[in-house]
């Protein structure tokens, strides 16, 4: 890949040289020709003033991030590194970061820090373009060491770990898996639902996966999918031993006796329900998103389908990366180095089959964080009433009636209640818990051909 990642507010292709005042402000940058160590701090405010206080020492020439402020008197920048720390760097030792292929440790796009509409639109376009042309995309995140520490603390406190059946493991956890998982519920909106501070930090990562699904939604048709929702998150950490894997894996199901075909139907005879669910998952999954929260290196191997003439893709593992994979093209093998790593993953799903939609009585979880604020609305009055006075006149004169909605109506899935749970006057059953009103003009009532529809005049 050639060129730079770009700078907000500057034309594409216009590059900034090192050491020239504020030209690098807002740019993605890297430190060069600065031997020794730098003190990295947890907040930008700590970088102003003397190099004192808490912090960690980092190798200067290995740092990269975004230049977020400039001190003209000291001729230094404050840089937020990709590891979520703040460092102060002389202007002469800072230069614009050039784009690097994700296979070499780079990324395709950067998660917006300010959450502006322009930044989100740019990220949405970059994300979709990378997936369309390569089958995957890598996004650089900005989460801090404090965030990682909170997630690690929560993870160490967890006891409810699982492994899928061996025959399904590769589809969920990848080939040659040596991790276990626990399910993290999908957060709804941006409001906290727990008093556990560490869990709420984990849910902040989970909300990034929500937003990733929303960023892909406008491009779904170009990508050949329809992003309908997402699965709950899988929080993955290394297994302690092979013995732990044996303990966590579900026991084999007893052999089921074949059931008569007249009970199950021709197609359903002798079908394993777990297999049916697994096939449904394989048919609906569109993208897999993997949030690399903490690790000590390693690789994520993307393995193309056997019938595709594509090479295996090896992506080096590092913290603060989000990888989105087109599962129609690639399987994966997650191979972290060292004894500890934390990964949060999910799947974006296609719309379910029509017959499954018919069974649903609720819509999928709301992923949208931004809500519409209605400033004004105009009513289209029924019965050709052009204004509230006419509508009121229709109502008080009983021009038409309100009726219970029969069970054959199109909205049965959302409103139908078995046994008449929502009936108020008479518990008749099979009716909606809402009333629908219908108003018609005199002319339409007079000329209505009731005989044609088998109705009384």
N, C-alpha and C positions, 0 to 999 in steps of 0.2 A: 504494500500500500504506500502511496506517495502523498506528500502534502501534509498539512497540519490539520488538527481537529477543528480549528476555527476559533474565533474570538467573538463574543457577543458585541454587536454594535459596529463591527468592522466588516468590510466587504470580503467575500470569499476570495482567497488567493492573495490578499494583502497581508504580508507577513511582518512581524515585529522582530527587530534585532535585539540582542541582549543589551542590558544596561542603558537603555534610552528612556529615562523618565518613567512615565505612567503608561507607556505603550503596551506593556504586558498585563496591565490590570484587567482581570476577568478572563485571561487566557489560561489554557492548560499548559503547564510549564514543567521543566525539569531542571534540577541543579547540576552544574558541571564545573569542573576545575576547582572544586572546593574541598581540599583534603581535610581529614579529621572528622570530628563528630559535631552534630548540632543537637541542641536541647529541644525536644519536641514536647509541647504542652497540650493540655486538654481543651483550652479555650483561646480564642483570638485575643481576648483582653490580656491574657497572661504574657503574650508576646510583645506587649508595649511596655517599654521600660527596661530595667536591668534584667540580665539573664539569671534570674533567681527563681526560687519556688520549686514546686513539684514538677516532675517531668521525667522523660526517659531520654537517654542518649541514642541517637540514630546516626548511621553512616551518611554523611552529607550527600555524596555523589550518587546515592541510590534512591534519592527522594524525588517524587513527582506529584503533581496535584494542580490546584487552581490558585492563581494569584488573586487574593481577595482584598488587599489593601496595600497602599504605598505610602512610605514616609519620605517626603522630598528632602528633609533636612539630613536624615541619616542615610538616604539613598538605599533603603531596604524595602523589601516586600514581605508581607505576611502571607504564607502559603498554607492552604489546607491540603494536606497530603491525602493520597488515596487510602491511606491507612486510618484516616479520621483524626489525625493530629495536626497541630499548628506549629510551623517553624518560621523563623525570621531569617531571610537570606539576602545578602548584598545583591543589588541590581545587576552588577557585572558578572555574577555567577548564576544567572538565571536566563534560560532561553525557552522559546516556545517548543512545546512537545509535539513531535511529529507522529502522525498516525502509524500504529504498529498492528500487524495482523494478530488476531486473537490466538493463533497457533504459536505465536512468538511471545505471548504474554500481554498483548495489547487488548483492545476492545473496539466494538463497532459504534458505541454511543455512550453518553454519560447521563446518568440520572439527574434530572433538574434539581438544583438546590433551592431555587426560589419559587418553584411551582407556578410559574407564569404560564398563561395560555400559549404564548409563542413557543416556550421551551417544551411544553408537552406535545404540541403539534409537531415540532421538529423531531422529538424522540419517537413519536408514533410513526413518522415517515421513515426514519432511519431503521427502526426495529423491523418494520414490514419489509423494507427494501432488502435488508440483510437476509431475512428468512426466505424471501422470494428467490434470491439469487444463490444462496449458499445452503439453505435448509436449516440454518441456526443463526443466532445472534448472541453477542456477549455485551452486557451493559455494566459500566463501572458505577458502583455505589459509593456512598459517603459515610456509612455508619461508623461510629466511634468505637474505640477500645472499651469504653464504658458499656456500650450496647452489647458488645460481644461477651463481656464479663457477666452481664445480667442474664443473657441467654445460656451461657455455660452454667451459671448457678442454678437456673431453673432446670436445665437438662440433668444435672447431677442429682437433683431432688426427685426426679421422675422414677416411678417404679413400674409403670404400666407399659412395658415394651412388647413388641410383637414381631413375628416373622410370618410371611405368607407360606402357603403350601409350596413345596419345592417345585412343582410343575408350573406354578404361576409366578415364581419369584423373579425371573429375568424380566418379565414385562413390567413389574412394578419397581424393582430395586436394581435392575441391570444385571449384566453378566458378571460372573465371578464375584458375587456380592459377599461382603463380610461386614455388613452393617445391620442394625436393628432399627425399628421405627416406632413412633407413637403418633397418634392422630391428633392434629391441632385443628380445632373447629374454625371454619371460615368466619372472620369478623364481618359484622354487618355495619356499614357506615364507618364513621371515625370516632365513635364514642366508646369509652372504656366500659367493660362489663365485668371487671375483676378487680379485687383489692390487692392482688399479688402484683407488685411492681415489676418483678422479673418477667412474669407471664405477659404483662402489657407491652414490654419491650419486644418480646417474641411476636406479639400480635402486630406490632408496627412493621416488622418484616413481612408478616402475612398480608398486611394491607398493601405493601408494595406489589405482591403477587396479584392482588385484586386489581390494582391500577394497571398492571401489565396486561391483564385480560381486556380491560377497557381500552387501552392504547391499541390493541390489535383489532378491536371490533370494527372500526371504520374501514379496515382493509380486508375484512373477512372474505368478501367476494373475490378480490384479486388473489387471495391466498387459497381459494377453493374450499373454504370452510364457512361455518356459521357459528361464531362464538356465542354459545347459549348460556354458559355458566362455567363454574370450576368445581373441582373436588376439594374436600378438606385437605389441609396440609399434612405432609408426612415429614416429621422431624426425625432425622437420621443421625445416629452416632455409631462408632465402631462396636462390634461385638467383643465381649470380654474373652471368649474362648469358643472352641467348637462345641464344648459341652453346653454352653449357654444357648447356642444355636439349636441344639437338639431339644432343649427344654422349652424354648419359645415357639418352636414350630408346631402348628396344630397337629394333633394325632390323625392318622389315616381314618377316613370315614369307613364305617362298616359297609360291606357289600350290600347294596340295595336289591331287594327282590324285584324282578320285572313286574310292572303293574299292567293290568289289562289295557289294551289300546282303547277300549270303549270308555275308560275313565279319563285317560290323558289326551286322547285324540291321536291320530295317525302320526303327527310330527312330534308330539311330546312324549311318546312312549320311551321309557327307560332313559330319559335324559337327566343328567346330574344337574341340580339347580345351581350349584357353584359354577359349573361349566357354562350354563346359560348366562349367568351374571358376568362371567369373565368375557364371553364372546360379545356381550352388549357393551362392555367397557372398551374392548378393542375396536369395536365399530364406531364408538362415539369420541374417543380421544382424538384431539387435534394437535395440541402442542403440550409439551412438558416444560415447566419452568423450574429452574433449580437455583435457589438463593444460597450461595457459598458463604456461610456466616463466619466460620472459623476453620482453619486448617494449617498444616505445616508443609504445604506443597503437595506434590503428586500430580495426577493427570485425570482428566475426564475424556474418555475415549468414545467418540461417536462412530458407530458401526453401521454402515449403509446396508440396506436390504440386499439379499443375495442376487436379485435380478437386476440391480442397478450397477452401471459401470461408474462407480464413484469410489474414491479413496477413503480409507479410514482417516478421521480427523482427530488429532490429539491436542487438547486444550490444557495448558498448564493450570493447575489449581492454585488459586490465591484467594485471600480474603476479599470481601466486599465486591464480589462479582455476581451478576445474575445472568444465567444462561437460559435461553429459550430455544427449544429444539422442535422441529417438525417431526412428529413421531411416525408420519407416513413414510418418511425417508430413512430415519436413523433409529437404531437401538442405542444403548449406551453401556459403558462400564465405568463405574465411579471408583477410582483407585487412589485414595488419599495416602500420603506418606505419614510416618510417625504413628503415635499411639492415640491421637485425639483429633477429631474433626467434627464439625456440626454443619448439617445441610438441611434446608427446608425446601421441599419440592411440592408441586401440585400439577394437575393436568387441566388444561382448558378443554372443554367438551363441546362437541357438535350438538345440534338440536336432536333430541331423542326421536325415535320413530313415531309415526302418527298414532299407532295403537298405544304406545306408552304415554304420549301426551294426553290421550283420552282418559287415561286412568288418574292423571294428576289432578289434585284439587287445590293446589296452590302454585303460585309462580315461583321461579327459582329465586334464591337469595339475592337481595339487592346489593350490587357491588358498587354502585355509584356513590362517591363521597360528596360531590357537588349536587345540590338540589335546586330545582327550579323555583324561583320566587315569582308567583303570579301577581302582577301589578294591577291588572284589570281583566274583566271578563264580560262578555255580552251574551245575553240569554236569547236563544232561538225558541220563542214560545210555540207550543203545540196548537193544533186546531186552527192554524192560520190567524192566530191572534197577534195583531201588530202592536204590541205594547202591553204593559202590566194591567191597565184598566180592562182591556178586552179579555185578557186571560182570567182576571178575577171574575168578570161577568160570566164567562164560560163555567167557571168552577161553582159559583153560588147558584147558578140555574141548573146545575146537574146536567150539563150538556152531554157529558159522557161519564163513564164509571171507571173505577179502578178495580182490577181483578187480580186474583192470585195467579201466579204464573205456573202453568202445567209442566209436568216433568219432561215433556217432549221438546221443550224450548231449547234453543241453541246454547244457552248459557248454563246448562245443567251442571257442567264440571265445576264451576266456581260457586254456584248458589244452591244446588240441590242438597237437601238434608234427608237422610234415610229415616223413615218413621215419622216424618213431620216434626222434627225437633224444633223448628223455628216457627211452626204454625201458632198463631196467637188466638184466633177465634175458635176454630174447630181443628182438632188434631187429625187431619185427613191423611197426612203422609204424602210423600212424593211431590211436595210443593216447594217453591222457593221461599226463603225467609224475607224476600222483598216484594213490594207491590209495584207493578208497572202501570202507568196511566196512559190512556190514549184519548186524544181529543180530535174530533173531526168536524168539519163545517157542515151546515145543513145540506148544502148542495151535494156533497159527497155521500152523505147518509141517504138522501132521497134517491140518488141514482145508483146506489150500490146494488148489484145483482146478487141478492141473497140466495136465490134458487140455484145459481151456478155452483155455489159453495155448500149447498145443502143446509143452509141456515134459515131460521124462521125470520120473517120480515121484521 
